[in-house]
Amino acid sequence: MTKADPTYAVVRVGGQQYKVSAGESIVVDRVAADEGSSITLEALAVRTPGGALAAGPAAQATVKATVAEHVLGEKLRVFTYKPKTTYKRTRGHRSRLSRLVIESITLKGEKEKKGGA
């Protein structure tokens, strides 16, 4: 986000909220889209260039993003044991994630604000 373009949006992806502006990259839970495909995100609030932060224009705003890649998160190991017995258990988990690049934030009746990053 630059001082020349203060437009940003709060979007919902996979049950979580992210503050994004054009040109940014975010890592979210895996989305059901192929790499390189374009998706539209749900805008909850939008900050306009005039300085207003409102949920009203959010209903009219569209946030376009491209799925850059699907990645795997950090490997987690969980070890459980009970003392004085032979009970030991190791479990692991690795999150499936997607990297999204925000292409543009468009308000109804305005031109697209494309990111230059």
Buried (B, 14 or more C-beta within 10 A) or exposed (E): BEEEBEBBBBBEBEEEEBBBBBBBBBBBEBBEBEEEEEBEBBBBBBBBEEEEEEEEBBEEBBBBBBBBEBEEEEEEEEEEEEEEEEEEEEEEEEEEBBBBBBBBBBBEEBEEBBBEE
